[in-house]
Amino acid sequence: MTRYQFHDCVLDTHRHELRVCGQVVEVQPLIFDLLCYLARHAGRTVTKDELLSAVWRSSFVTDSVLARAVMKARRAIKDSADKPQFIITVRGHGYRLDAAVDTDLSLQLTDTRKQQDPSMGAAAPASSAGAEPKLDLAVLPFFNETSDPGLSWVELGLPSLVHHQLQTRAELRLVRSEAVDAWTRRSAWSEQDVALACRQLNCRLALVGRVSRRSDGVLSLHFLLGSEAELGLSRSFEGLDLLTLAQKLVNEVESACGSTPSPQEESFWDEQNARILDLAARGESERALALLESSLPRIRPDLRLRLVQARLLRDLARMQESVAIARAALAEAGTLEQADLQAELLAELGRSAVISGQMDEAERYNQQALELVLQGKASITTLPNVLVGRGEQYRFKGQGEEAAKTAERAISAAQATGDIYWELIARCLHAHALMATQQLARAQESLRSVAREARARDLLRVELQAYVSLGTIQTGSRQYEAALESLSRAATLARALGSRVRYITSQLQSMFALIESGRLSAAAQLVARFESEVGEDMPQNSRESLERAKAQLLWRTGQHAPAIVKLAAMLDIARRSRWFSRWNSASLLCNWYLARGEPGKAQALLEVLHDDSNPARRARCEAAVMLSQGLRTQALSVLRAMWLTESSEGAPGQDLAVDLGWLLMEDGLGTELDLLMSRVSAMSAEHAPTALLQLVFAARKRGRAPEPTWRIAMDDLVARLPALQRNAPTLHAYLQSPELFSQAPPPLTLLLNAACD
């Protein structure tokens, strides 16, 4: 044992005691360990990673937890927080103890212990002269038998968590982490290892655990607790959440050891509270909620923590629990007149209402939250959160311009209050709003910037949101490969963070990208895997998206009747919920009815599209109905007018340009077609109808195949469009004949995109 002395402070590792100016100062074991480590390396800058590894023995502790621990260490040794003299922050690197430290080695182990192998940390028998009394418990490294890289932290991280929880009990004297680190255990799992650990570490009991996973994904935490003479306890717990299982283990060990709470327990649970908030802010929803729920029996969940709990539950798609907790907390916040928390809880309930399709309720919650801020009852710091919630409501309703304006106000409010988290979230919302107003290139650049900044700041939840949004926008730009890459990143990150809602969203968007790019087999496999993995438990808006994707898959594989039934049901849900997806479903159904020769039903759907925020989508449906009625000139006029006034950057605008281009080409080559094709040639050829127009136009302009690979590209493309033979057999034949080079294509009764669908 050693004693470190600097200035008026003495750290006695034998007594585990800190004295300042001769007075004993109560300090948490973790803070004591931190001070000892800094004293041992006085004068040297110790990096944050080194401290986390040496003191916390864990990789999932955030920088803010370390910063709070340093703050407590400074307070314990009477160091100034504003202008510290001893514990110096070295920005970007770590911390340094600036003091001349005297190290007293007179408290080293007795001669008997010195004769033993120091690497084993062994103790002399209790009967030897000068031997130390046996400690109560050693928490040994755990075994990870899952073969899951995501659980690589189990071996040291899990026992570290267990050690710190048990260390807060007054009647439990634990073997220090350094001694356990030095003890070299055998690889076998046995009672003999437990006994050997007790003997070598000079403790009454030793605890060792192992984690395994069944084929159905259920985790098992098995532990052995024994002494040198016998195995006292062997038990296992099963469940889906490892931290909850670890809490059960702690309770069992406490009970077996007969421990009682110490005065240090409250400060420890304050640290657990801080860790929960850090994990939630970082975006590790599953881990944060698991730690919170396992800690609830011992911490006092204030309103702030209950707000965090509601958010975490929503992120994990446990909607009913989330809403119940938020409503109860809102009632209590009102009674206590805590206006800031009222505003944030109202915004949280508004978000839950939006994704559950309860738009009137969402409007009421968001309006009440905004009024609290505008009336001066809630502080300006809550405004970014409140505005983002209101902006999400506008976005889901398809009110792109209102969503963009609200997002811009949220960004300004976040910048004014220095809230980088809500600033980045608001920028994600703004990018989505730009998509609705067909400014896709700008939206993509904005989201890439958000993802980079979020990664640099370790805000993984924001980075995840940015990639989900980016993949959605890239799908809308017909950049399917890029979209699938972004969505794959999002899915991987969502799995790592345990964000069930974001994982669901990333997989659903991947389905649409695969379907629209014609990779129907891959889409069908993803749907099957997703339903097996996620099951029925998902938010209402996600369920509607899944059924819409399945309807499109049915249609493209020739199962038209069930596809229409399914999509019509989803249209009904979207209309009742007032989601913007109602316009997507209505435009698809309109063209499907026309392909089946039911123009009356198609025309009836124009009523749904009368308030469509995207004029190009509405114009295409109007033109399609006219074309089916033989009103070709009028259809051409509608498309031409929209082309001259609206952006062609997004999917609806691109579809309109392609449909217009094909109608013009049916009339022969001309200046108007050349002008339009100068834009279409720059559009993504990953979209099959666009690629078809590009290939045919190039051949018609040359009067021959433009290049040797042209015929191969055309044949491959036609093979990807089996619907052409069913919907437009004359066009299908034309594309494979030499007449293509000299004659205009045959007139269609469907728009080109519908004929290819």
Residue pairs with C-beta under 8 A, 6 or more apart in sequence:
1 12
1 13
1 14
1 107
1 108
1 109
2 13
2 14
2 103
2 104
2 105
2 107
2 108
3 10
3 11
3 12
3 13
3 14
3 103
3 104
3 106
3 107
4 10
4 11
4 13
4 36
4 39
4 40
4 101
4 102
4 103
4 104
5 11
5 101
5 102
5 103
5 104
6 39
6 42
6 86
6 97
6 99
6 100
6 101
6 102
7 77
7 86
7 99
8 20
8 21
8 22
8 78
9 18
9 19
9 20
9 77
10 17
10 18
10 19
10 20
11 17
11 18
11 32
11 35
11 36
11 39
12 18
12 19
12 107
13 36
13 107
14 107
16 29
16 32
17 24
18 24
18 25
18 27
18 32
18 35
18 76
18 77
19 25
20 76
20 77
20 78
21 78
25 76
25 77
26 263
26 264
27 35
27 72
27 76
28 72
28 264
28 267
28 268
28 271
29 164
29 167
29 168
29 264
30 55
30 56
30 69
30 164
30 167
30 271
31 69
31 72
31 73
31 76
33 55
33 176
33 177
34 51
34 55
34 69
34 70
34 73
35 73
35 76
35 77
37 46
37 51
37 54
37 55
38 46
38 73
38 87
38 95
38 96
38 97
39 97
39 99
39 101
41 97
42 97
42 98
42 99
42 100
42 101
43 96
43 97
43 98
44 96
45 90
45 93
45 94
45 95
45 96
46 94
46 95
46 96
47 93
47 94
48 63
48 66
48 93
48 94
48 95
50 94
51 66
51 94
51 95
52 58
52 59
52 61
52 66
53 59
55 69
56 65
56 66
56 160
57 156
57 157
57 159
57 160
57 163
57 177
57 181
58 153
58 156
58 157
58 160
58 161
59 153
59 157
60 153
60 157
60 279
60 284
60 287
61 275
62 275
62 278
62 279
62 282
62 458
63 458
64 274
64 278
65 271
65 274
65 275
65 278
68 271
68 274
70 87
70 89
70 95
71 81
73 79
73 87
74 80
74 81
74 84
74 86
74 87
75 81
77 86
77 87
79 85
79 86
79 87
85 98
86 97
86 98
86 99
87 95
87 96
87 97
87 98
88 95
88 96
88 97
88 98
89 95
90 96
108 114
110 124
110 128
110 129
110 130
110 131
112 124
112 128
112 129
112 130
112 131
113 122
113 123
113 124
113 131
116 122
116 123
116 124
118 182
119 182
119 184
120 182
120 183
120 184
120 200
121 178
121 179
121 180
121 182
121 183
121 200
121 201
122 199
122 200
122 201
122 202
123 131
123 132
123 134
123 200
123 201
123 202
124 130
124 131
124 132
124 202
125 131
126 133
126 134
126 202
132 202
134 202
134 203
134 204
135 173
135 174
135 175
135 201
135 202
135 203
135 204
136 171
136 172
136 173
136 174
136 203
136 204
136 205
136 257
137 166
137 172
137 173
137 174
137 175
137 203
137 204
137 205
137 206
137 207
137 253
137 257
138 174
138 175
138 179
138 180
138 183
138 197
138 198
138 201
138 203
138 205
138 206
138 207
139 159
139 162
139 163
139 166
139 174
139 175
139 180
139 207
140 159
140 180
140 183
140 185
140 193
140 197
140 206
140 207
140 208
141 155
141 156
141 159
141 180
141 185
141 208
142 154
142 155
142 158
142 159
142 208
142 209
142 210
142 211
143 155
143 189
143 208
143 209
143 210
143 211
144 151
144 152
144 154
144 155
144 210
144 211
145 210
145 211
145 212
145 213
146 154
146 211
146 212
146 213
146 219
148 213
150 495
150 496
151 211
151 242
154 211
154 242
158 209
158 211
158 242
158 246
159 207
159 209
160 177
161 243
161 246
162 207
162 209
162 246
162 249
162 250
162 253
163 174
163 177
164 268
165 247
165 250
165 268
166 172
166 174
166 250
166 253
166 254
166 259
167 174
167 268
168 261
168 262
168 264
168 265
168 268
169 254
169 257
169 259
169 260
169 261
169 262
169 265
170 259
170 260
170 261
170 262
170 263
170 264
171 257
171 258
171 259
171 260
171 262
172 254
172 257
172 259
175 201
175 202
175 203
179 201
180 201
183 197
183 200
183 201
185 193
185 197
185 208
186 193
186 196
189 208
189 210
189 224
191 224
191 226
191 231
193 208
194 206
194 208
194 224
194 225
194 226
194 227
194 231
195 206
195 226
195 227
195 228
195 229
197 203
197 206
197 208
198 204
198 205
198 206
198 226
198 227
198 228
199 228
204 227
205 225
205 226
205 227
205 232
205 257
206 225
206 226
206 227
207 223
207 224
207 225
207 253
208 223
208 224
209 221
209 222
209 223
209 224
209 249
210 221
210 222
210 223
211 219
211 220
211 221
211 222
211 242
212 219
212 220
212 222
213 219
213 220
214 220
214 238
217 240
218 238
218 239
218 240
219 238
219 239
219 240
219 241
219 242
219 245
220 236
220 237
220 238
221 236
221 237
221 238
221 242
221 245
221 246
221 248
221 249
222 234
222 235
222 236
223 233
223 234
223 235
223 236
223 249
223 252
224 231
224 233
224 234
225 231
225 232
225 233
225 234
225 252
225 253
225 256
226 232
226 233
232 256
233 252
233 256
235 252
237 245
237 248
237 249
238 245
239 245
241 286
241 290
241 293
241 294
242 290
243 287
243 290
243 291
243 294
244 290
244 293
244 294
246 294
247 294
247 295
265 298
269 295
269 298
269 299
272 291
272 295
272 298
272 299
273 295
273 299
273 305
275 291
276 288
276 291
276 292
276 295
276 305
276 308
277 305
277 308
279 287
279 288
279 291
280 288
280 308
280 311
280 312
281 421
281 459
281 461
282 458
282 459
282 460
282 461
283 459
283 460
283 461
283 462
283 463
283 464
283 497
283 499
284 460
284 497
284 498
285 312
285 315
285 316
285 461
285 497
285 498
285 499
285 500
286 316
286 497
286 498
286 499
286 500
287 497
287 498
288 308
288 312
289 309
289 312
289 313
289 316
289 498
292 301
292 305
292 308
292 309
292 312
299 305
301 309
303 329
303 332
303 333
303 336
303 338
303 341
303 345
304 341
306 325
306 326
306 328
306 329
307 326
307 329
307 341
307 344
307 345
307 348
309 325
310 322
310 323
310 325
310 326
310 329
310 345
310 348
311 322
311 348
313 319
313 321
313 322
313 325
314 322
314 348
314 351
314 352
314 501
315 499
315 500
315 501
315 502
316 498
316 499
316 500
316 501
317 500
317 501
317 504
317 537
317 538
317 539
317 542
319 352
319 355
319 356
319 539
322 348
322 352
323 349
323 352
326 345
326 348
326 349
326 352
327 349
329 341
329 345
330 342
330 345
330 346
330 349
333 339
333 341
333 342
333 345
334 342
339 372
339 377
339 378
339 379
340 378
340 379
340 381
340 382
342 369
342 372
342 377
342 378
343 369
343 372
343 373
343 378
343 382
343 385
343 386
344 369
344 382
344 385
344 386
346 365
346 366
346 368
346 369
346 372
346 386
347 365
347 366
347 369
347 382
347 385
347 386
347 388
347 389
348 389
349 361
349 365
350 361
350 362
350 365
350 366
350 369
350 389
350 390
350 392
350 393
351 362
351 389
351 392
353 359
353 361
353 362
353 365
354 362
354 392
354 393
354 396
354 541
355 396
355 539
355 540
355 541
355 542
356 539
356 540
356 541
357 540
357 541
357 544
357 573
357 576
357 577
357 578
357 579
358 577
359 393
359 396
359 397
359 577
359 578
362 393
363 393
365 389
366 386
366 389
366 390
366 393
369 378
369 382
369 386
369 389
369 390
370 386
370 387
370 390
372 378
372 382
373 379
373 380
373 382
373 383
373 386
378 386
380 413
380 416
380 417
381 417
381 419
383 410
383 413
383 417
384 410
384 411
384 413
384 414
384 417
384 419
384 422
384 423
384 425
384 426
385 422
387 406
387 407
387 409
387 410
387 413
387 426
388 407
388 410
388 422
388 425
388 426
388 429
390 406
391 402
391 403
391 406
391 407
391 410
391 426
391 429
391 433
392 403
392 429
394 400
394 402
394 403
394 406
394 433
395 403
395 429
395 432
395 433
395 436
395 580
396 541
396 579
396 580
397 578
397 579
397 580
398 436
398 579
398 580
398 583
398 612
398 613
399 613
400 433
400 435
400 436
400 437
400 613
401 433
401 436
401 437
403 429
403 432
403 433
403 436
404 430
404 433
404 434
404 436
404 437
406 429
407 426
407 427
407 429
407 430
407 433
408 430
410 422
410 426
410 429
411 423
411 426
411 427
411 430
413 422
414 420
414 421
414 422
414 423
414 426
415 423
420 457
420 459
421 459
421 462
424 450
424 453
424 454
424 459
424 462
424 466
425 462
425 465
427 446
427 447
427 449
427 450
428 447
428 450
428 462
428 465
428 466
428 469
430 446
431 443
431 444
431 446
431 447
431 450
431 469
431 470
431 473
432 443
432 469
432 472
432 473
434 440
434 442
434 443
434 446
435 443
435 472
435 473
435 476
435 650
436 580
436 613
436 614
438 614
438 646
438 647
438 649
438 650
438 652
438 653
439 647
439 649
440 473
440 476
440 477
440 649
440 650
441 477
441 649
443 469
443 473
444 470
444 473
444 474
444 477
447 466
447 467
447 469
447 470
447 473
448 466
448 470
450 462
450 463
450 466
451 463
451 466
451 467
451 470
454 460
454 462
454 463
454 466
455 463
460 493
460 496
460 497
461 497
461 499
463 493
464 490
464 493
464 494
464 497
464 499
464 502
465 502
467 486
467 487
467 489
467 490
467 493
467 506
468 487
468 490
468 502
468 505
468 506
468 509
470 486
471 483
471 484
471 486
471 487
471 490
471 506
471 509
471 510
471 513
472 483
472 509
474 480
474 482
474 483
474 486
474 513
475 483
475 509
475 512
475 513
475 516
475 651
476 650
476 651
477 649
477 650
477 651
477 684
478 516
478 651
478 654
478 683
478 684
478 686
478 687
478 690
479 684
479 686
480 513
480 514
480 516
480 517
480 684
480 686
481 686
483 509
483 510
483 513
484 510
484 513
484 514
487 506
487 507
487 509
487 510
487 513
488 506
488 510
490 502
490 505
490 506
491 503
491 506
491 507
491 510
493 499
493 502
494 500
494 502
494 503
494 506
495 503
501 539
501 542
504 534
504 538
504 539
504 542
505 542
507 526
507 530
507 534
508 530
508 542
508 545
508 546
508 549
510 526
511 523
511 526
511 527
511 530
511 546
511 549
511 553
512 549
512 552
514 520
514 522
514 523
514 526
515 523
515 549
515 552
515 553
515 556
516 687
517 686
517 687
517 688
518 556
518 688
518 720
518 721
520 553
520 556
520 557
523 549
523 553
524 553
524 557
527 546
527 549
527 550
527 553
530 546
531 546
538 546
540 573
540 577
541 577
541 579
541 581
544 570
544 573
544 574
544 577
544 579
544 581
545 581
547 566
547 569
547 570
548 567
548 570
548 581
548 584
548 585
550 566
551 563
551 564
551 566
551 567
551 570
551 588
552 563
552 567
552 588
554 560
554 562
554 563
554 566
555 563
555 564
555 567
555 588
555 592
555 757
556 723
556 757
558 726
560 592
560 595
560 596
563 592
564 589
564 592
564 593
564 596
567 585
567 588
567 589
567 592
568 589
570 581
570 585
571 582
571 585
571 586
571 589
571 608
574 581
574 582
574 585
575 582
575 608
580 613
582 608
583 608
583 609
583 612
583 613
583 614
583 617
583 618
586 605
586 608
586 609
586 621
587 605
587 609
587 612
587 617
587 618
587 620
587 621
589 601
589 602
589 605
590 602
590 605
590 606
590 609
590 621
590 624
590 625
591 602
591 621
591 624
591 750
591 751
591 753
591 754
591 757
592 757
593 599
593 601
593 602
593 605
594 602
594 624
594 625
594 628
594 750
594 754
595 727
595 750
595 754
595 755
595 757
599 625
599 628
599 629
602 621
602 624
602 625
602 628
603 625
605 621
606 618
606 621
606 622
606 625
609 617
609 618
609 621
610 618
612 618
614 650
614 652
615 642
615 645
615 646
616 642
616 646
616 647
616 648
616 650
616 652
616 653
616 655
616 656
617 652
617 655
619 638
619 639
619 641
619 642
619 646
619 656
620 639
620 652
620 655
620 656
620 659
620 751
620 753
622 635
622 638
623 635
623 636
623 638
623 639
623 659
623 751
624 635
624 750
624 751
624 754
626 632
626 634
626 635
626 638
627 635
627 748
627 749
627 750
627 751
628 749
628 750
632 663
632 747
635 663
636 660
636 663
636 664
639 656
639 659
639 660
639 663
640 660
642 656
643 656
643 657
643 660
643 676
646 653
646 656
647 653
648 654
648 656
648 657
648 679
648 683
654 683
654 684
654 687
654 690
655 689
655 753
657 676
657 679
657 680
657 683
658 680
658 683
658 687
658 689
658 690
658 693
658 752
658 753
659 751
659 752
659 753
660 676
661 673
661 676
661 677
661 680
661 693
661 697
662 693
662 745
662 748
662 751
662 752
663 751
664 670
664 672
664 673
664 676
665 673
665 693
665 696
665 697
665 700
665 744
665 745
666 744
666 745
666 746
666 747
666 748
667 744
668 744
669 700
669 701
673 697
677 693
677 694
677 697
680 690
680 693
680 694
680 697
681 694
683 690
684 690
685 691
685 694
688 717
688 720
688 721
688 756
689 752
689 753
689 756
691 717
692 717
692 721
692 735
692 752
692 756
693 752
695 710
695 713
695 714
695 717
696 735
696 740
696 745
698 706
698 710
699 705
699 706
699 710
699 740
699 741
700 740
700 741
700 744
702 741
703 741
703 742
704 741
705 711
705 741
714 735
715 736
718 724
718 732
718 735
718 736
721 756
723 755
723 756
723 757
724 731
724 732
724 735
724 755
724 756
725 732
727 750
727 754
727 755
727 756
727 757
728 748
728 750
728 755
730 746
731 745
731 746
731 748
731 755
734 740
734 745
734 746
748 755
